[in-house]
Amino acid sequence: MRNISIFGTSSDAGKSTLTFVIAKILQDRGYSVVPFKAQNVSNNAKVCDDGSEIAIAQYFQSEVLDVPTSYHLNPVLLKSGRGNAASLIVEGKVVENKDVREYYRELDILKPAVKRCYDYLDEKYDCVIAEGAGSPVELNLMDKDLSNIFIAKEYNTKIILVANIEKGGVFASIYGVYHLLPEALRNNVIGVVINKFRGDLTLFDKGVTIIEKEFGIPVLGVLPYVPFNLGFEDSASLENFVQKKPEAKIKVGVIAYPTMSNYNDIEPLIADSEIFVEFIHSNISLEKFDCLILPGSKLVIKDLQWLKQSGLFARIKEYKKSIFAICGGYEMMFEKLHDKFSIENSEPIKEEGFGIVPDKLIFEKMKVLKKSSYELFGYEVDGFEIHHGKSEHFALEYSSQNFKGTFVHGILDNDNFRTGYFKHINPNYQGFDFQRYKKESIETFVNAHALQLDVEKIIEEIKDDI
């Protein structure tokens, strides 16, 4: 069976969602399918079953398909680093901080790792669905493109284009990307999917005719815009979440510092009809919120300094209601933070924290990567750790009066903990089954798109060499 590349005609076209949608449809038809992305750029990562680290998008796709998680799904990951550098993670482990220009100069060094991972998956599964990155035809970067051109050429994959009609310019983006592709790759294009169409789909019937007749590109489907408050990959996807909660009982403010990370921790609250979530980007009054959450951070001391410069630090210090902090947010709560090895900063630095946790926080060279079941605040919680900061006395959690904090991501996914915590804030809070919500949301989303996709054509194209 031929493998598939998903190319976007622009950034935020919907490549990540189309990857798991098509993968799930094929899986339901009896094929074994796995997601893959050669290189991702994201501060949002999770710890896999094998103790490695990959981007949240590939982890979420693997959850949808119920396939084992490992570094093979995302062999190269770039995260925000100090200055112009990025934290380079290869095959699930941090290699070093690299200047972005240096990274692109040495890209060929990473190709063997990408090929090892792809080949491993190709051996095990009927079909690898390789998600691209950004646009595949950034002409000045095509020779440095691991996720699109390299994979498509190296493995002769069939290609599906996806275009976001919400962004405007859908015809130009489809025509332009298709004709800028190398001829050999154009010949592998199965067709294009029009994504995120709002309203009556038949209104685009003429558009389909234009693309098929004048451009000569088959349209595999026009997909409706369906709100999907799960699997947030980046800040662009985070901005698209939808809340309609007329009966909300609790208002939660999430402190959105510049390098906020792993905000997937907040997904159970966005999904919860009893909780209204607002992300706080500037120095506003916090009194309207019943609870503040300080989420993860890729550059903890820099985000802590931003809180001080913006005035939010002082407001949070004065806040008397409930505060919950996770990982990077938890690290900010210590008395002192010391990056003595310049892990996140260009030189060794010490910074005063909020002083709620009576200990100092040291950024160690060895990164903690752990997926486990934890005893936290009296609850059994499945979660993961992904941090350089370490505490001698409060290595997992700390609580006092109105404050709770932990290094463990995923704690809010736990229904028992979440219900107990928010009942303490408002006794009328009832709680809900997040895993059931997640399962039903994914099924609804996939089914809505499956109805509009030409699945038979896709299968016919990828089965042609059996």
N, C-alpha and C positions, 0 to 999 in steps of 0.2 A: 504493500500500500504506500502511495506517495505521501510524504509529509507536507504540512501546510505552513506557509508564512502569512501572518496578518500584518499588512502594511497600512498605516494611516496616511491619509492625504494631507494631514496636518497634525499638530499636537492636540491632545485631548479629543481625538476623533472617536474614541471608544474601543481602542484595540484590546485593552485588558478585559472588558466585559464581553466583547465578541469572541475573544479567545475561549473563555470558559463556557459561553453559550454554545458555540459550535462543538467544543469538546464534549460537553454534556449530551448534546443531541446525538453525536456519534457513539458515545458510550452507551446511551440508551438503545441504540441500534445493535449493540453487541460487540462493538470494537473496543479494544483497550487503548486508551488515549492518555497522553500526558502533556502538561503545559511546559513551556520553556521560554526563557528570555536570556539571550547571551550576555547582555549588559544592561543593567538598570541604574538609574540615578535617583536615589530616594533616601530620605532620612528615616523612612518607616520600614522597619525590618522585624522579622520574627526568628526565633530559634527553632531549628528543625528537629526531627526525631533523632538525627545523628549528631546533634550538638553543634551544627553549623548555623550560619546566619545567611538569610536570603531576604529579598525585598518582599514587602507585604502582598503585593499583587500576585506573585507566583505562589506564595503560601496560601492565599485565599483561593486561587484557582485550584490548587491541589486539594483543599478542603471540599470544594464543590464536587470534585471528582472522586474524593475519598482515596487518593493515592498517597503513598508514603512521601513525607517531606525530606528533602536532602539538598545539599548544595548543587547537585546536578541540575536542578530546575533553574538556577540563576547563578552561573559560575562567576560572573563579575558584577560587583556592586560598588558604586561610588556614593559616599556620603559627604556632607559638608565637613570641611576641615578648617584648620587655622589659616588665616590669610587667604591666599589664592590656591591653597592646597585642598585636596580632597582625600578623605580616608578611603583607601583602596582595599577592598575585600575580594580575595580570589579563592574560589572553591570553598567558600564558607568561613574563611579565616582572615583576620586583618593582616595585611602584608606591610603596609607603611602609609604614611601621609605623603602624597605626591602632588607637586605642582601640576595643575591641569594641563599646561602646555607640554610638560615632560611626559605626562601620561599618554597624550596623543602621539608624541614622537616615538614612544616605545610600545605602541599598540600591538605590533607583531609578536611581541613576547607573550601576550595574553591569548593569542589564537590557539596554541596547543591545549590550554586549559578549557577553552570553549569547545574545542573538538572532542576532547576526552569526555566531557559531560554529555554533549549531544550524542556521541556514539554510544555511550552507556545506555541512554534512554532509548535510542533507536533500536538497540538489540532487544530491549525488554517489552516494548509497546508496539502495537500495530501502527499507531500514528502519533507523531510528535507535532504539536501545534506551537510554532515559534512566533511569539509576539515580537513585533518590531518596536522601534523607538523613534518618536518624533516623526519627521517626514523622511522617507527613504531616498529622496533626491535633493538633499542639501549638497549642491554640486561641489562646494569647496571642502566637504567632509566625506564624500562617498568612499574614498579610499581608507577612511578611518572609522567606517561604520561596521561594527561587529554584529549588531542585532538585525539589520535589514539585509544589505547587499551581500555581506560576507556569507551569512547562512544560506541565503537564497541561491547564490552562485555555487558555493561549496557543495551543497546537498541537492541542488536542482529541485527545490521545493515548488509545489504549486502555490500560487499567490492569490490571496483575497484582499482587495482594497476596501477600506472602510472610510467613509466621508461623513463628517458631522454637518448636517444641514443647518443646525442651529447657528453655526458660526457665520453663515452667509458665504457666498462665492463658491458654492458647491460644484457647479459645472466647471469653473476654471481650475479648481483644485484637482478634480478627477482627471480632466483632460491633460493638465500640466504634468501631474505625477506620472500618469500612464506613458506619455510621450517622452518624458525625460529618463525613464527607465532604460537600461541597456536592452538591446533588441532581444537577446536570449531570455531576459526576465519578462519582457512584455509578452513573449510567446507562452509563458507559464501562468499568466494571469487568468484565473477562472472567471472573475467578474468583480463587481463592486457592490458593496452594501451601503445603502443610504441610512444613516443612523440619526436617532433623536428627532424624528419628525413629529411635530405637534399638530393635532387636529385630524381632519379626515384624510386618510392616506390616499384616497382616490384623487385628491387635488394635485398629486404629483404624477399622475398617469402620463401627462404630456412630457414631464421631465424624464420619465423612464424611456419614453419613445426617443427623445433627443439623444440620450446617452447611448442607447442601443443602436439606433439607426445612423446617427451622425458621427458618434465617436467610435462605434463598433465594439463597445464594451458591454457584455451581458450584465444586467442588473439582477443580483441574487436576492434582493429583497429591499423593501422600504420598512424600516423598523420604527415602531412608535416610541415616543418619549415615555419611559416608565420610570418614575422616581425609584431610586434604589439606594437606601441609606446604609450600605454595607461595603466593606472592602475598600475604604478610602485610600487611594494610592498616593496622592499628593495634595497640595493646597488647592489646586484647581478642582479636583473632585470633591474636596471638602466643602468648597463654596457652593456646591450644587445640592446639598442635602435639603430635604423638605420637611417642615414641621407644621402639622395642623392639630393643635392640642387645646381645644377650648376648655377641657376639663383638667388641665394641668394643676397639680397640687404643690409642686416644688419647682422653684426656679434656680437653675445651676449656672454659674458663671465659670467658664473655662479660660484660664489665662493663656492667651495665644502669643507667646513671645516669638521673636523672629526665627529661631531655629527649633520651634516646637516639633517634636517627633512622636511617633507611635500614638497619634491621636485616635487610632482605632480603638484604644481603650475606652473612648467616649461613645462608641457606637451603641452599646446597650442603652445608654441614656437618650440618645437621639431616637432610638426605636421605641422608647417607653412613652406611652400616651399620658402618663402622670407627671412627667418631668419635661420642663421646657429648658432647652440648652441655648446659651448665648456665648459666643466666643468674644473675648475682650482683647482688643488690639491697642487700646490707648487708655489714658488716665481718666477714667470715668468713675462716678460714684459707685460703690459696691453694695450699698445698703439695700437695694431692691432684690438682691440674691439671697436665697436661703442657705446656699452652700457654694464654696469656691473650690475648684479643682485646678491644681497645678500639674500638668501632664509632663511627659518626657521632654527632654531637650538634648539636641546633638552637641551643643556648645554651652554647657551649663553656666560657667562663670560669665561668659559674654551675655547670656540671657539674663542672668542675675544682675549684671551691671545695667542692662537695658531697663529692667524693672526699677532700678534706683534712679536712673536718668529720667525715666518717663513719669516718675511720681507714684507708680503703682506699688512699689515696695512699701512706702509709708502707709498707703491705704490698706494693704494686706496686713501689715503689722497691727493696724488699729482695728481690723475686722474681728468681731466678737462671735460670729456664728460659725458654722462648721466649715473646716478646711480639710480637704483630702489631697494628698500629694503622691505622685507615682514617679519612681525612678529619678529622672533629672529634677523634677519638682521636689521630690523627697530630699535629694542632695542639697538643694538650696536651703533646706530647713535646718541644716547643721550650724553650729556656732562659727566654724571656720572651714573654708574649702581651700585645699592646697594642691595645686597642679605642679608639683616639684619636678616632674619629668617632662613638662611641656607636652602633655598628651593632647590637650585641646587648645593650647595657646602657644604663641610664637616664642615665649620665654617663660621660665618658672614664675608662678604668680600665686599670691594668697588673696583671698577675698572673704570679707565678713558675710556670713549668711544670716538667715532670719533668727537663729539662736533658739529655735523651739526644741530641736533635738540636742541634748547636752553631750555632744561629742564633736570631734573634728572629722572631716571627710578628706581622705587622701585619694588622688587619682593615681592608680597603679598602672604599670606598663601592661601587665597581663589582663586582658579583658575577660570579664565573667560572662560566659555563655552557657546557660543552663535551662533546660526544660524539665519541669518536675511537678509533683504534687506537694503543696506546702501547707503548713499549719499557720494561719494568719488570723489574728484577732479572734481566735476561738473557732475558726471555720476551716474545713478542708477545701483548699483551692488549687485548681490546676492552672498553671501559669508558666512564665519564663522570665529569666533575668538576662539583661544585655547592658552591661555597664562597666566602666573603668573605676568609678568611685567606690571606695571601700571604707567601712566603719568598723572599728574594733569592738564596739559595744552593742551596736544596733544594726547588725548585718542584714536583717530582713525587714524589720518593721519597728515602728515606734508610735505610741499613742499617749495623749494627755489632754484632759478636758475636752476642748472642741476640735482637737487635731488628731488625724490619723495619716500615717505615711508608710510607704513600702517601696522596696526595689522591684517588686514583682508586677510585671505586666499581666493583664488578663483577669485581674481580681474582680473587676466589675461585670465580667461575663457570668460570674457565679451568682445564681438566683438567690441562694440563701444569704450570702453576705450582703448583696445589694439590697435585698428586701429589709434585712435587719438594720442596715445603716440608714436607709431613708425613712424607715418607720420611726427611728429615733429622732429624725428631723421633723417629721409630720406623722403622727399616729394614724392618720387616715390613709396613708399610703398603703396600697395593696400588693404591688409587685406583679411580675409576669414571667413567663417561661421564655427566656431569650433564645435558647437553642431551637425551640419549636418555631419561634418567630423567624429565626434565621433560615431554617429549613423551608418553611412555607414561602418566605420572600424569594428565595432562590428559585424554587419550583415555579412560582408565579411569573417571575421575570423570564426564566428560560422558556416556559411554555408560550408566553406572549410573543416572544421573538421567533420561536420555532414555527408558529403559524404563518409567519410572513417570509420565512427564508425558503429558497429553492434547495431544500436538503438533497433531493434526488440528484440534482445537477452536481452538487458538491461531491457526493459519494461517487457518482459516475466518473468524475474527473480524477479523483484520487485513487480509484480502483483500476485505472486503465492499464497498469503494467503488471497486474497479478497474473 
